[in-house]
């Protein structure tokens, strides 16, 4: 079963309308407008983006299909590298201080924009995985 982004957006939009609009008539008008947007093709851009992401994920090329998860693994490794520092600092505080200074220099060389991209990418990846898991239970 293929993931249809238009159906997903209509589903989420319908749920938001149900929660945000108390008046049944206003709910109906908003849902009709959402359907019109889908029919008029205003959601085509989003569908194009989603199809590109899905094509990337389904690619036979491991460099293409694993790019996003690999980026997350690298970021996890960077974050998890801080755990052994606690052990080192317990036995050799001066070594831990030197390592921390080196790590701080290394991490501060990463542009802030890259950290932002990581945060946005991680959030998007998590939301997409959650939506996929709900749509395709095992």
C-alpha positions in Angstrom: 0.0 0.0 0.0 1.5 3.3 -1.1 1.5 6.4 1.1 -0.8 9.1 -0.4 0.2 12.5 1.0 -3.0 14.2 -0.2 -5.1 11.8 1.8 -2.9 12.2 4.8 -3.2 16.0 4.6 -6.9 15.9 4.2 -7.1 13.6 7.2 -5.0 15.8 9.4 -6.7 18.9 8.1 -10.1 17.4 8.9 -9.0 16.5 12.4 -7.7 20.0 13.0 -11.0 21.5 11.8 -12.9 19.2 14.1 -10.9 20.4 17.1 -10.6 24.1 16.3 -14.1 24.9 15.0 -17.0 24.3 17.5 -19.8 25.3 15.0 -20.9 22.3 12.9 -21.8 24.6 10.0 -18.4 26.2 10.1 -16.7 22.8 10.3 -18.6 21.7 7.2 -17.6 24.8 5.2 -14.0 24.4 6.2 -13.9 20.8 5.2 -15.5 21.6 1.9 -12.9 24.3 1.3 -10.1 21.8 2.2 -11.5 19.4 -0.4 -11.7 22.2 -3.0 -8.0 23.0 -2.3 -7.1 19.4 -3.0 -9.2 19.3 -6.1 -7.8 22.6 -7.4 -4.3 21.3 -7.1 -3.1 23.7 -4.5 -1.6 20.7 -2.7 0.3 19.5 -5.7 3.6 21.0 -4.5 3.4 19.1 -1.3 2.6 15.9 -3.2 5.7 16.5 -5.4 7.9 17.0 -2.3 6.6 13.8 -0.7 7.0 11.8 -3.9 10.7 13.0 -4.1 11.3 11.9 -0.5 9.6 8.6 -1.0 11.5 8.0 -4.3 14.7 8.7 -2.4 13.8 6.3 0.4 12.9 3.5 -2.1 16.0 4.0 -4.2 18.1 0.9 -4.9 21.2 3.0 -4.4 22.3 2.6 -0.7 23.9 6.1 -0.7 20.6 7.7 -1.7 18.2 5.6 0.4 20.3 5.7 3.5 21.4 9.4 3.4 18.8 10.7 5.9 19.1 7.9 8.4 22.9 8.0 8.2 22.9 11.7 9.0 20.9 10.9 12.1 23.2 8.1 13.1 26.2 10.5 12.9 24.4 13.0 15.0 23.5 10.3 17.6 27.1 9.3 17.7 28.2 12.8 18.4 25.6 13.1 21.2 26.4 9.7 22.7 30.2 10.5 22.7 29.5 12.6 25.8 28.6 9.6 27.9 32.2 8.2 28.3 33.3 11.7 29.2 31.5 11.2 32.6 33.6 8.1 33.2 36.9 9.9 32.1 36.1 12.9 34.3 35.7 10.6 37.4 39.2 9.2 37.0 41.2 11.9 35.1 39.5 15.3 35.4 42.4 17.1 33.6 42.1 14.8 30.6 38.3 15.2 30.6 38.8 19.0 30.6 41.2 18.8 27.6 38.9 16.5 25.7 35.9 18.8 26.5 37.8 21.8 25.2 38.7 19.9 22.0 35.1 18.7 21.5 33.8 22.2 22.1 36.1 23.6 19.4 35.0 20.8 17.1 31.3 21.3 17.7 31.4 25.0 17.5 33.0 24.7 14.0 29.7 23.2 12.9 27.5 26.1 11.6 24.4 26.9 13.5 22.4 26.4 10.3 23.5 22.7 10.2 22.2 22.2 13.7 18.9 23.8 12.6 18.7 21.5 9.6 19.3 18.5 11.9 16.5 19.5 14.2 14.1 20.1 11.4 15.1 16.9 9.6 14.9 14.8 12.7 11.4 16.2 13.5 10.3 15.5 9.9 11.7 12.1 9.9 10.0 11.2 13.2 6.6 12.6 12.1 6.9 10.7 8.8 7.8 7.5 10.5 5.0 7.8 13.0 2.5 8.5 10.2 3.8 5.6 8.2 3.6 3.2 11.3 0.1 4.3 12.0 -1.0 3.8 8.4 0.8 0.5 8.1 0.6 -1.4 11.4 2.6 -4.6 11.6 
